[in-house]
Amino acid sequence: MSDILKYKDYYATISFSSEDEVFYGQLVGITDLVMFEGDSVKKLKIAFHEAVDDYLDTCKELGKVPEKKYKGSFNVRISSELHRQAALVAAVKNVTLNDFVRYALDLTIKKESKLILK
């Protein structure tokens, strides 16, 4: 599990490279690739703030909307057995497979967001 940083409503996942002895992160939820690094937690956080600020400044200069737009649909690859089981549970509950998946995602996000999106 990765750690998460938040700044100005932007989130980044954080990892550590033991080979390079450096912390590094990447902004999530945007269409562009924005990465940053630091050799201490303090430097990593500073680099994260600078990366977000630089990203926002660059988007402004380019006249670009910085956030990724989510269209509300996506493909999910699962095993045929999991697909079968989900379809059966949805049928028993008398809901569509889409509604069942939506419910499962909503339930998981509510549980996990208490831990992640503090």
Biotite code that builds the C-alpha atoms (Angstrom):
import biotite.structure as struc

atoms = struc.array([
    struc.Atom([0.000, 0.000, 0.000], chain_id="A", res_id=1, res_name="MET", atom_name="CA", element="C"),
    struc.Atom([1.311, 3.433, -0.929], chain_id="A", res_id=2, res_name="SER", atom_name="CA", element="C"),
    struc.Atom([1.084, 6.492, 1.228], chain_id="A", res_id=3, res_name="ASP", atom_name="CA", element="C"),
    struc.Atom([-0.868, 9.512, 0.021], chain_id="A", res_id=4, res_name="ILE", atom_name="CA", element="C"),
    struc.Atom([-0.037, 13.213, 0.226], chain_id="A", res_id=5, res_name="LEU", atom_name="CA", element="C"),
    struc.Atom([-2.607, 15.990, -0.255], chain_id="A", res_id=6, res_name="LYS", atom_name="CA", element="C"),
    struc.Atom([-2.037, 19.622, -1.182], chain_id="A", res_id=7, res_name="TYR", atom_name="CA", element="C"),
    struc.Atom([-4.522, 22.088, -2.728], chain_id="A", res_id=8, res_name="LYS", atom_name="CA", element="C"),
    struc.Atom([-6.974, 19.220, -3.396], chain_id="A", res_id=9, res_name="ASP", atom_name="CA", element="C"),
    struc.Atom([-4.335, 17.280, -5.341], chain_id="A", res_id=10, res_name="TYR", atom_name="CA", element="C"),
    struc.Atom([-3.219, 13.840, -4.258], chain_id="A", res_id=11, res_name="TYR", atom_name="CA", element="C"),
    struc.Atom([-0.004, 11.950, -4.864], chain_id="A", res_id=12, res_name="ALA", atom_name="CA", element="C"),
    struc.Atom([1.108, 8.404, -4.195], chain_id="A", res_id=13, res_name="THR", atom_name="CA", element="C"),
    struc.Atom([4.450, 8.043, -2.447], chain_id="A", res_id=14, res_name="ILE", atom_name="CA", element="C"),
    struc.Atom([7.047, 5.271, -2.726], chain_id="A", res_id=15, res_name="SER", atom_name="CA", element="C"),
    struc.Atom([10.633, 4.667, -1.676], chain_id="A", res_id=16, res_name="PHE", atom_name="CA", element="C"),
    struc.Atom([13.508, 3.419, -3.830], chain_id="A", res_id=17, res_name="SER", atom_name="CA", element="C"),
    struc.Atom([15.986, 1.558, -1.636], chain_id="A", res_id=18, res_name="SER", atom_name="CA", element="C"),
    struc.Atom([18.391, 1.356, -4.569], chain_id="A", res_id=19, res_name="GLU", atom_name="CA", element="C"),
    struc.Atom([18.455, 5.146, -5.069], chain_id="A", res_id=20, res_name="ASP", atom_name="CA", element="C"),
    struc.Atom([17.709, 5.928, -1.404], chain_id="A", res_id=21, res_name="GLU", atom_name="CA", element="C"),
    struc.Atom([15.065, 8.446, -2.401], chain_id="A", res_id=22, res_name="VAL", atom_name="CA", element="C"),
    struc.Atom([11.364, 8.989, -1.823], chain_id="A", res_id=23, res_name="PHE", atom_name="CA", element="C"),
    struc.Atom([9.374, 9.700, -4.976], chain_id="A", res_id=24, res_name="TYR", atom_name="CA", element="C"),
    struc.Atom([5.804, 10.488, -5.801], chain_id="A", res_id=25, res_name="GLY", atom_name="CA", element="C"),
    struc.Atom([3.359, 10.991, -8.624], chain_id="A", res_id=26, res_name="GLN", atom_name="CA", element="C"),
    struc.Atom([0.206, 13.086, -8.808], chain_id="A", res_id=27, res_name="LEU", atom_name="CA", element="C"),
    struc.Atom([-2.928, 11.019, -9.334], chain_id="A", res_id=28, res_name="VAL", atom_name="CA", element="C"),
    struc.Atom([-6.247, 12.020, -10.887], chain_id="A", res_id=29, res_name="GLY", atom_name="CA", element="C"),
    struc.Atom([-4.749, 14.164, -13.648], chain_id="A", res_id=30, res_name="ILE", atom_name="CA", element="C"),
    struc.Atom([-4.077, 13.405, -17.291], chain_id="A", res_id=31, res_name="THR", atom_name="CA", element="C"),
    struc.Atom([-0.472, 14.658, -17.218], chain_id="A", res_id=32, res_name="ASP", atom_name="CA", element="C"),
    struc.Atom([2.528, 12.933, -15.694], chain_id="A", res_id=33, res_name="LEU", atom_name="CA", element="C"),
    struc.Atom([3.815, 14.935, -12.720], chain_id="A", res_id=34, res_name="VAL", atom_name="CA", element="C"),
    struc.Atom([6.478, 13.327, -10.538], chain_id="A", res_id=35, res_name="MET", atom_name="CA", element="C"),
    struc.Atom([8.710, 14.589, -7.737], chain_id="A", res_id=36, res_name="PHE", atom_name="CA", element="C"),
    struc.Atom([11.302, 13.252, -5.310], chain_id="A", res_id=37, res_name="GLU", atom_name="CA", element="C"),
    struc.Atom([13.253, 13.989, -2.163], chain_id="A", res_id=38, res_name="GLY", atom_name="CA", element="C"),
    struc.Atom([15.906, 12.288, -0.060], chain_id="A", res_id=39, res_name="ASP", atom_name="CA", element="C"),
    struc.Atom([13.965, 12.987, 3.152], chain_id="A", res_id=40, res_name="SER", atom_name="CA", element="C"),
    struc.Atom([10.299, 13.227, 4.057], chain_id="A", res_id=41, res_name="VAL", atom_name="CA", element="C"),
    struc.Atom([10.635, 16.969, 4.561], chain_id="A", res_id=42, res_name="LYS", atom_name="CA", element="C"),
    struc.Atom([12.253, 17.440, 1.130], chain_id="A", res_id=43, res_name="LYS", atom_name="CA", element="C"),
    struc.Atom([9.665, 15.152, -0.460], chain_id="A", res_id=44, res_name="LEU", atom_name="CA", element="C"),
    struc.Atom([6.806, 17.270, 0.898], chain_id="A", res_id=45, res_name="LYS", atom_name="CA", element="C"),
    struc.Atom([8.465, 20.463, -0.306], chain_id="A", res_id=46, res_name="ILE", atom_name="CA", element="C"),
    struc.Atom([9.011, 18.913, -3.754], chain_id="A", res_id=47, res_name="ALA", atom_name="CA", element="C"),
    struc.Atom([5.352, 17.807, -3.826], chain_id="A", res_id=48, res_name="PHE", atom_name="CA", element="C"),
    struc.Atom([4.105, 21.324, -3.082], chain_id="A", res_id=49, res_name="HIS", atom_name="CA", element="C"),
    struc.Atom([6.462, 22.754, -5.707], chain_id="A", res_id=50, res_name="GLU", atom_name="CA", element="C"),
    struc.Atom([5.305, 20.155, -8.265], chain_id="A", res_id=51, res_name="ALA", atom_name="CA", element="C"),
    struc.Atom([1.627, 21.001, -7.709], chain_id="A", res_id=52, res_name="VAL", atom_name="CA", element="C"),
    struc.Atom([2.277, 24.746, -7.847], chain_id="A", res_id=53, res_name="ASP", atom_name="CA", element="C"),
    struc.Atom([4.403, 24.352, -10.991], chain_id="A", res_id=54, res_name="ASP", atom_name="CA", element="C"),
    struc.Atom([1.756, 22.146, -12.601], chain_id="A", res_id=55, res_name="TYR", atom_name="CA", element="C"),
    struc.Atom([-0.979, 24.709, -11.889], chain_id="A", res_id=56, res_name="LEU", atom_name="CA", element="C"),
    struc.Atom([1.201, 27.568, -13.189], chain_id="A", res_id=57, res_name="ASP", atom_name="CA", element="C"),
    struc.Atom([2.016, 25.621, -16.366], chain_id="A", res_id=58, res_name="THR", atom_name="CA", element="C"),
    struc.Atom([-1.650, 24.789, -16.976], chain_id="A", res_id=59, res_name="CYS", atom_name="CA", element="C"),
    struc.Atom([-2.557, 28.456, -16.494], chain_id="A", res_id=60, res_name="LYS", atom_name="CA", element="C"),
    struc.Atom([0.125, 29.558, -18.966], chain_id="A", res_id=61, res_name="GLU", atom_name="CA", element="C"),
    struc.Atom([-1.117, 27.011, -21.516], chain_id="A", res_id=62, res_name="LEU", atom_name="CA", element="C"),
    struc.Atom([-4.786, 27.840, -20.933], chain_id="A", res_id=63, res_name="GLY", atom_name="CA", element="C"),
    struc.Atom([-5.366, 24.205, -19.992], chain_id="A", res_id=64, res_name="LYS", atom_name="CA", element="C"),
    struc.Atom([-7.791, 22.820, -17.418], chain_id="A", res_id=65, res_name="VAL", atom_name="CA", element="C"),
    struc.Atom([-5.548, 21.025, -14.882], chain_id="A", res_id=66, res_name="PRO", atom_name="CA", element="C"),
    struc.Atom([-7.883, 18.344, -13.612], chain_id="A", res_id=67, res_name="GLU", atom_name="CA", element="C"),
    struc.Atom([-8.770, 15.136, -15.353], chain_id="A", res_id=68, res_name="LYS", atom_name="CA", element="C"),
    struc.Atom([-12.415, 14.893, -16.294], chain_id="A", res_id=69, res_name="LYS", atom_name="CA", element="C"),
    struc.Atom([-14.027, 11.589, -15.371], chain_id="A", res_id=70, res_name="TYR", atom_name="CA", element="C"),
    struc.Atom([-16.765, 10.509, -17.738], chain_id="A", res_id=71, res_name="LYS", atom_name="CA", element="C"),
    struc.Atom([-18.412, 8.049, -15.361], chain_id="A", res_id=72, res_name="GLY", atom_name="CA", element="C"),
    struc.Atom([-17.715, 4.842, -17.246], chain_id="A", res_id=73, res_name="SER", atom_name="CA", element="C"),
    struc.Atom([-14.707, 2.545, -17.379], chain_id="A", res_id=74, res_name="PHE", atom_name="CA", element="C"),
    struc.Atom([-13.865, -1.035, -18.299], chain_id="A", res_id=75, res_name="ASN", atom_name="CA", element="C"),
    struc.Atom([-12.870, -3.467, -15.593], chain_id="A", res_id=76, res_name="VAL", atom_name="CA", element="C"),
    struc.Atom([-11.053, -6.709, -16.372], chain_id="A", res_id=77, res_name="ARG", atom_name="CA", element="C"),
    struc.Atom([-11.945, -9.526, -13.973], chain_id="A", res_id=78, res_name="ILE", atom_name="CA", element="C"),
    struc.Atom([-11.861, -13.298, -14.089], chain_id="A", res_id=79, res_name="SER", atom_name="CA", element="C"),
    struc.Atom([-14.774, -15.105, -15.686], chain_id="A", res_id=80, res_name="SER", atom_name="CA", element="C"),
    struc.Atom([-15.533, -16.734, -12.323], chain_id="A", res_id=81, res_name="GLU", atom_name="CA", element="C"),
    struc.Atom([-15.743, -13.393, -10.502], chain_id="A", res_id=82, res_name="LEU", atom_name="CA", element="C"),
    struc.Atom([-17.934, -12.068, -13.332], chain_id="A", res_id=83, res_name="HIS", atom_name="CA", element="C"),
    struc.Atom([-20.239, -15.079, -12.965], chain_id="A", res_id=84, res_name="ARG", atom_name="CA", element="C"),
    struc.Atom([-20.469, -14.673, -9.191], chain_id="A", res_id=85, res_name="GLN", atom_name="CA", element="C"),
    struc.Atom([-21.199, -10.950, -9.445], chain_id="A", res_id=86, res_name="ALA", atom_name="CA", element="C"),
    struc.Atom([-23.898, -11.571, -12.051], chain_id="A", res_id=87, res_name="ALA", atom_name="CA", element="C"),
    struc.Atom([-25.509, -14.207, -9.821], chain_id="A", res_id=88, res_name="LEU", atom_name="CA", element="C"),
    struc.Atom([-25.512, -11.952, -6.749], chain_id="A", res_id=89, res_name="VAL", atom_name="CA", element="C"),
    struc.Atom([-26.944, -9.097, -8.826], chain_id="A", res_id=90, res_name="ALA", atom_name="CA", element="C"),
    struc.Atom([-29.680, -11.384, -10.150], chain_id="A", res_id=91, res_name="ALA", atom_name="CA", element="C"),
    struc.Atom([-30.569, -12.615, -6.655], chain_id="A", res_id=92, res_name="VAL", atom_name="CA", element="C"),
    struc.Atom([-30.700, -8.996, -5.427], chain_id="A", res_id=93, res_name="LYS", atom_name="CA", element="C"),
    struc.Atom([-32.800, -8.123, -8.512], chain_id="A", res_id=94, res_name="ASN", atom_name="CA", element="C"),
    struc.Atom([-30.428, -5.341, -9.602], chain_id="A", res_id=95, res_name="VAL", atom_name="CA", element="C"),
    struc.Atom([-28.389, -4.829, -12.734], chain_id="A", res_id=96, res_name="THR", atom_name="CA", element="C"),
    struc.Atom([-24.735, -5.816, -12.761], chain_id="A", res_id=97, res_name="LEU", atom_name="CA", element="C"),
    struc.Atom([-23.865, -2.117, -13.174], chain_id="A", res_id=98, res_name="ASN", atom_name="CA", element="C"),
    struc.Atom([-25.873, -1.233, -10.050], chain_id="A", res_id=99, res_name="ASP", atom_name="CA", element="C"),
    struc.Atom([-24.232, -4.068, -8.126], chain_id="A", res_id=100, res_name="PHE", atom_name="CA", element="C"),
    struc.Atom([-20.728, -2.898, -9.101], chain_id="A", res_id=101, res_name="VAL", atom_name="CA", element="C"),
    struc.Atom([-21.648, 0.726, -8.330], chain_id="A", res_id=102, res_name="ARG", atom_name="CA", element="C"),
    struc.Atom([-22.852, -0.339, -4.879], chain_id="A", res_id=103, res_name="TYR", atom_name="CA", element="C"),
    struc.Atom([-19.689, -2.396, -4.228], chain_id="A", res_id=104, res_name="ALA", atom_name="CA", element="C"),
    struc.Atom([-17.462, 0.513, -5.249], chain_id="A", res_id=105, res_name="LEU", atom_name="CA", element="C"),
    struc.Atom([-19.430, 2.978, -3.142], chain_id="A", res_id=106, res_name="ASP", atom_name="CA", element="C"),
    struc.Atom([-19.244, 0.710, -0.085], chain_id="A", res_id=107, res_name="LEU", atom_name="CA", element="C"),
    struc.Atom([-15.498, 0.155, -0.478], chain_id="A", res_id=108, res_name="THR", atom_name="CA", element="C"),
    struc.Atom([-14.744, 3.832, -1.070], chain_id="A", res_id=109, res_name="ILE", atom_name="CA", element="C"),
    struc.Atom([-16.706, 4.901, 2.002], chain_id="A", res_id=110, res_name="LYS", atom_name="CA", element="C"),
    struc.Atom([-14.722, 2.416, 4.093], chain_id="A", res_id=111, res_name="LYS", atom_name="CA", element="C"),
    struc.Atom([-11.298, 3.166, 2.596], chain_id="A", res_id=112, res_name="GLU", atom_name="CA", element="C"),
    struc.Atom([-11.651, 6.941, 2.257], chain_id="A", res_id=113, res_name="SER", atom_name="CA", element="C"),
    struc.Atom([-11.737, 7.235, 6.036], chain_id="A", res_id=114, res_name="LYS", atom_name="CA", element="C"),
    struc.Atom([-8.175, 5.887, 5.986], chain_id="A", res_id=115, res_name="LEU", atom_name="CA", element="C"),
    struc.Atom([-6.858, 7.479, 2.788], chain_id="A", res_id=116, res_name="ILE", atom_name="CA", element="C"),
    struc.Atom([-8.534, 10.840, 2.176], chain_id="A", res_id=117, res_name="LEU", atom_name="CA", element="C"),
    struc.Atom([-8.118, 12.359, 5.641], chain_id="A", res_id=118, res_name="LYS", atom_name="CA", element="C"),
])
